[in-house]
Amino acid sequence: MEMPRHDPVGYLSLDACCQTTPYHLRPDDYRDPRSPATEGQWREANRRRIAGHLMADIARFLGISDNRAAIGLRKRFGLKRDHAGAVNRPRGAAALPGSPHDRASDPLAAFRLDPSDPDASRAAIRDKIVLATDEGALGRVVALCRVMRELDRSLWPAGRAAGRAGGLPSDPDDAPAGVPAPALILHPHQCPPAGDWATWLVLAGRGAGKTLAGANWVADRALALGKGGRIALIGATLHDVREVMIEGPSGLMSLPRWQATGRWKGPRFQPSRRRLSFPGGCEGQMFSAEDPDSLRGPQFHAAWADEFCAWGRTDPEAGALAMVRLGLRLASAPGPQLMVTTTPRPTRALKGLMAEPGCRISRAATGANAAHLSEGFVAGLRRLYGGTRLEAQEIEGQVVDDGLALWTAPMLAACRGVAPERFEAVVVGVDPSVTAGGHACGIVVVGRAGDRAYVLADRTMGGVSPDTWAKGAVQAAADYEAQAVVAEVNQGGDLVTGLLRAVGGGVAVRAVRASVGKRARAEPVAALYEQGRVVHVGAGLDRLEEALMDFDGEGDGQDRADALVWAVAEVMLGPPPLWPRIRVW
């Protein structure tokens, strides 16, 4: 029924709301020039198809071939050519058979529309959806849902929240108009420290609200900087930046402030350009800690580094943190600032960051944000991990070091020195990886002079084939004129020693087999460090020292530490060497 223009209330059929194919708008006596059948005959053929008639019978009725009949039905009604009686998925409004006049009188296809009363109109559409569902008319259900969504977008933008409550699809770009967003209440550890600061470090347990703190701080800085502002967003990977820092449930795009007026007023995300454009003109750029060189060149007013302790490369001179600090050179009030959010681990990079004079530190445990977590989550974790290193680090947000770690930051800081002119013995410790996709192969070179061991190089290789790491170990032995390669054979057995001998060019290979746990093997070596009898020589040992501070003797990922333990034990704790020793009196 056509609605009078002066009457805001009337009846609206699906033809007036949904986009329909031209075939359904044609009268029954219309004949397409490319078809021998009229549209009325096609509709009758469709009714026979739904009733279960064979395609051959339908084709004879239309006077065309089976193939042309199937193509014509599919074009007009979204049907596929398959066995009789099959349920076919409709294509939107094309799944509504019959003429426009038939559908206008169909009780499933008409509903009462009142633009001045959105709730009543939605209720009428929902009633039709329920009725169509009971009748098994899936095409009408889909079409009615689309009608409600389009009406919400065009006539009732203020009712988007009601549309979501009704289970309809929502568009993230369309925020509810006139519906104020809830106020954002921050915990003390989520608020920036007062006064002047260059680095703000948030150390918190899992789920304590680190991401929300970072996102809220970046949003404040972006709005304050305005046009021309530049902010770096750095995560362990680009995937982490997008899925956690930007589009995550606590990320930048999810802040309530962007919907405070009921309409979306937030940043525009351009994934292909790795850019986030904030209201006012400030831009955020995405970077990965895996590619620190990508931070060479750009310059920023501020930066946010998330999950710093999970970054794979934290070199103090060439890592992503060092590169972004070199880029924090644009003038702004209160000056260039860096925010770092992470769950702590006792790494050398984190300890160095905490010791900086301009660093402000905020701490929080998971329990501080328990009200916003699943009920019983914190209590369940404490039951599982209470009293362990994992609880102190991952739940309480503490930097676990003294009392539990075999190697501490002060111990490793005190062990640096220079190499002597000559060594009595040099060996290469190898903790092998038997598969290319397994954990890394630890390769550490250690020499002995007098009563001290000297760690000379870390040649650990990850993600390579056994042949590649074997050549790397042999090359390390050649570079430092090592007398032997000491390799653990618990995994691989004779294959490990055979492979090293095959590529070794005559280097001696000594097989060792672990009979006790990793921690038990490491304790005597750690005691040598405490006595000051192990010296780290030169640069390039940062990742080895981080691995030592993080060593717990459990699971994989202990490759560097294991290789060092085997090498130091060989030259300091093993039997007297077979090679000659020269002493000068």
Beta strands, then each sheet from edge to edge (+ up, - down):
strand 1: 10-13
strand 2: 110-113
strand 3: 199-204
strand 4: 230-235
strand 5: 268-270
strand 6: 275-277
strand 7: 283-288
strand 8: 302-306
strand 9: 337-342
strand 10: 359-364
strand 11: 416-417
strand 12: 425-431
strand 13: 442-449
strand 14: 452-458
strand 15: 484-488
strand 16: 508-512
strand 17: 534-537
sheet 1: 1+ 2-
sheet 2: 5+ 6- 7+ 4+ 8+ 9+ 3+ 10+
sheet 3: 11+ 17+ 14+ 13- 12+ 15+ 16+
end
